[in-house]
Amino acid sequence: MTKDNFAILLGKRIRELRKIKGISQLELAFDMDMSMNTISYIELGKISPKIETLQKIAEKLGISMAELFEFSDTQPQDKVTRKKIEDISHKLKPFDKDFLDLVDKAIDLLIKAQQAQ
């Protein structure tokens, strides 16, 4: 993996996590005392952020640094599916861990039922 490819993957991951958390580029930029263009360039892989910047991004997104580097090749490619996943994520945001555990178990049951068909 080249440095450029890594920057692109990292940028895509940051954008994915930011959208899942329902945070705009403007909000992230404001909270980090950066320009929106800088956030955009990071997400596009045009610039590579310093470790300190990555720590601030992870903190703002409420995740660990390690989660920033969990790149997935299984992310749905079509926009409709990605949007639906984001919508579901936004609906679940206000709920506590216990409720989310129940939702997780329900999803597991639905997946097993779908696979059994």
C-alpha positions in Angstrom: 0.0 0.0 0.0 1.4 3.3 -1.0 1.4 6.4 1.1 -1.2 8.0 -1.2 -3.5 4.9 -1.1 -3.2 4.9 2.7 -4.2 8.6 2.9 -7.2 8.0 0.7 -8.3 5.0 2.8 -7.9 7.0 6.0 -9.8 9.9 4.6 -12.7 7.7 3.4 -12.8 6.1 6.9 -12.9 9.5 8.6 -15.7 10.7 6.3 -17.6 7.4 6.9 -17.3 7.7 10.7 -18.1 11.4 10.7 -21.3 10.8 8.7 -22.3 7.9 10.9 -22.0 10.2 13.9 -24.0 12.8 12.2 -21.3 15.5 12.3 -20.8 17.9 9.5 -17.4 18.9 8.1 -18.2 22.4 9.3 -18.9 21.2 12.9 -15.8 19.1 12.9 -13.6 21.9 11.5 -15.0 24.4 14.1 -14.5 22.0 17.0 -10.9 21.3 15.9 -10.1 25.0 15.1 -9.4 24.1 11.5 -10.8 25.2 8.2 -13.5 23.2 6.5 -11.1 22.9 3.5 -8.5 21.2 5.7 -11.1 18.6 6.8 -12.2 18.1 3.2 -8.6 17.6 2.1 -8.0 15.1 4.8 -11.2 13.2 3.8 -10.1 13.2 0.2 -6.7 11.9 1.0 -5.0 15.0 -0.3 -3.2 15.7 2.9 -2.1 13.4 5.7 -3.0 14.7 9.2 -0.5 14.6 12.1 -1.0 12.1 14.9 -2.3 14.9 17.1 -4.9 15.8 14.6 -6.0 12.1 14.3 -6.3 12.0 18.1 -8.5 15.0 18.1 -10.6 13.6 15.2 -11.1 10.3 17.1 -12.0 12.1 20.3 -14.5 14.3 18.5 -16.0 11.2 16.8 -16.1 9.4 20.2 -14.0 6.5 19.0 -10.5 5.0 19.6 -7.6 5.8 17.4 -7.5 2.2 16.4 -11.1 2.5 14.9 -9.8 5.1 12.5 -7.7 2.5 10.9 -10.3 -0.2 10.6 -10.6 -0.1 6.8 -13.2 -2.3 5.3 -13.5 -3.6 1.7 -17.1 -4.7 2.4 -18.6 -1.2 2.6 -21.6 -1.0 0.3 -20.8 0.8 -2.9 -24.3 2.1 -3.9 -25.4 5.4 -2.4 -28.9 4.2 -1.5 -27.6 1.4 0.7 -25.0 3.7 2.4 -27.7 6.3 3.0 -30.0 3.7 4.5 -27.2 2.5 6.9 -26.6 6.1 7.9 -30.3 6.7 8.5 -30.5 3.7 10.7 -27.4 4.8 12.6 -28.9 8.3 13.2 -32.1 6.7 14.5 -30.1 4.7 17.1 -28.0 7.6 18.3 -30.1 8.7 21.2 -30.5 5.3 22.8 -28.4 3.8 25.6 -26.1 0.7 25.5 -28.7 -1.7 26.8 -31.2 -0.8 24.0 -28.4 -1.0 21.4 -27.5 -4.5 22.7 -31.1 -5.5 22.1 -31.0 -4.0 18.6 -27.8 -5.9 17.9 -29.3 -9.2 18.9 -32.4 -8.5 16.8 -30.2 -7.8 13.8 -28.3 -11.1 14.4 -31.6 -12.9 14.4 -32.8 -11.2 11.2 -29.5 -12.1 9.5 -29.8 -15.7 10.5 -33.4 -15.9 9.3 -32.4 -14.3 6.0 -29.5 -16.7 5.5 -31.8 -19.7 6.3 -34.1 -18.8 3.4 
